[in-house]
Amino acid sequence: MPTKHEHDVIGANVVQAFQTISTLYLTSAQRLAELNMSTMHEAIEISTSAMQEMARAKNPQDVQLRVFQPLLENAQNYTRKACDILAKTQQEAVNAMIPQFAGRSSPFGDWNSAFEAFNTGMRRFSSLTADNLTAATEAASQATEARPYGKKSA
């Protein structure tokens, strides 16, 4: 059973950890909001430019291809940046919590094992996200190149 001093230290550590985690998640939410606004602004600029170009174009199908690619790249960049923000936030949260629980026993099991499993899961998630994003980028590029209206006729 912890002494009063140990109990006070543990309580102060928990409060500090809660404050750290809260700040991390608030910062992450702010980064995501900024990313959302930036991405929407870019999409509006791309769409406006596309509409102007389509109004002047003699062959709108050629314009569609030139519009599709920037919008696709915009979406891919958004996904990549959002995943980076989330993965970084989760890693920072784990790093903030490890000192609070490392080496402590719990009626629910070994905290060190739980955090190691969580860290392993986060690394795997980050890796899979990067792999999926790469695969989606390649598939979209191939789909864009395969569009019949995107190719010039001979």
C-alpha positions in Angstrom: 0.0 0.0 0.0 1.5 3.4 -1.0 2.4 5.9 1.6 0.7 9.3 1.7 3.8 10.9 0.0 3.8 8.2 -2.7 0.1 8.6 -3.2 0.5 12.4 -3.5 3.3 11.9 -6.1 1.3 9.4 -8.1 -1.7 11.9 -8.0 0.5 14.7 -9.2 1.9 12.5 -12.0 -1.5 11.5 -13.1 -2.7 15.2 -13.2 0.5 16.1 -15.2 -0.1 13.2 -17.6 -3.7 14.2 -18.1 -2.7 17.8 -18.8 0.0 16.6 -21.3 -2.4 14.2 -23.1 -5.1 16.9 -23.2 -2.6 19.4 -24.7 -1.4 16.8 -27.2 -4.9 16.0 -28.5 -5.9 19.7 -28.6 -2.8 20.5 -30.6 -3.6 17.6 -32.9 -7.2 18.8 -33.4 -5.9 22.2 -34.2 -3.4 20.7 -36.8 -6.2 18.7 -38.4 -8.5 21.8 -38.5 -5.7 23.8 -40.2 -5.1 20.9 -42.6 -8.9 20.8 -43.4 -9.0 24.5 -44.1 -5.9 24.4 -46.3 -7.1 21.4 -48.2 -10.6 23.0 -48.8 -8.9 26.2 -50.0 -6.7 24.3 -52.4 -9.7 22.3 -53.7 -11.7 25.5 -54.3 -8.7 27.0 -56.2 -8.3 23.9 -58.3 -12.1 23.8 -59.1 -12.2 27.5 -60.0 -9.3 27.1 -62.3 -10.8 24.0 -63.9 -14.1 25.8 -64.5 -12.4 28.7 -66.1 -10.3 26.4 -68.3 -13.3 24.3 -69.3 -15.2 27.4 -70.4 -12.3 28.2 -72.7 -11.6 24.7 -73.9 -12.5 23.3 -77.3 -12.3 19.7 -75.9 -13.6 19.5 -72.3 -12.4 15.9 -72.0 -8.8 17.0 -72.1 -9.5 19.5 -69.4 -11.1 16.8 -67.2 -7.9 14.8 -67.1 -5.9 17.9 -66.2 -8.4 18.7 -63.4 -8.7 15.1 -62.1 -5.0 14.8 -61.4 -4.6 17.9 -59.1 -7.7 17.0 -57.2 -6.4 13.5 -56.7 -3.1 14.8 -55.6 -4.8 17.2 -53.2 -6.8 14.3 -51.6 -3.7 12.1 -51.4 -1.7 14.9 -49.7 -4.5 15.5 -47.3 -4.7 11.8 -46.4 -0.9 11.5 -45.9 -0.7 14.6 -43.7 -3.8 13.6 -41.6 -2.3 10.1 -41.0 1.0 11.7 -40.1 -0.7 14.0 -37.6 -2.6 11.2 -36.0 0.4 8.8 -35.8 2.6 11.5 -34.3 -0.1 12.4 -31.7 -0.5 8.8 -30.7 3.2 8.3 -30.4 3.5 11.4 -28.3 0.7 10.3 -26.1 2.3 6.9 -25.5 5.6 8.6 -24.8 3.9 10.9 -22.2 2.2 7.9 -20.5 5.0 5.5 -20.3 6.7 7.2 -17.4 3.4 7.2 -15.5 3.0 3.4 -15.7 6.4 1.9 -16.4 7.5 -0.5 -13.7 4.2 -0.3 -11.8 2.1 -3.4 -11.2 -1.6 -3.3 -11.7 -4.5 -5.6 -10.9 -5.1 -5.6 -14.7 -1.7 -6.9 -15.7 1.7 -5.6 -16.7 1.6 -2.0 -18.0 5.0 -2.4 -19.8 3.6 -5.2 -21.9 0.5 -3.3 -22.7 2.4 -0.2 -23.8 4.8 -2.3 -25.9 1.8 -3.9 -27.6 0.3 -0.5 -28.2 3.5 0.9 -29.6 3.9 -2.2 -31.9 0.3 -1.7 -33.1 0.9 2.0 -33.8 4.1 1.3 -35.8 2.1 -1.4 -37.7 -0.8 1.1 -38.3 1.6 3.7 -39.6 3.3 1.3 -41.9 0.0 -0.1 -43.3 -1.2 3.5 -43.8 1.9 4.4 -45.8 1.6 1.2 -47.9 -2.1 1.8 -48.6 -1.5 5.4 -49.6 1.2 4.3 -52.0 -1.0 1.7 -53.5 -3.9 4.2 -53.8 -1.6 6.7 -55.5 -0.3 4.1 -58.0 -3.9 2.8 -58.8 -5.2 6.4 -59.3 -2.3 7.2 -61.6 -2.9 4.1 -63.6 -6.6 4.9 -63.8 -5.9 8.4 -65.0 -3.5 7.2 -67.7 -5.9 4.6 -68.9 -8.8 7.0 -69.4 -9.7 7.1 -73.1 -10.5 10.8 -73.2 -7.2 11.6 -71.6 -5.2 10.4 -74.5 -4.7 12.5 -77.6 -6.0 10.9 -80.8 -3.6 10.1 -83.6 
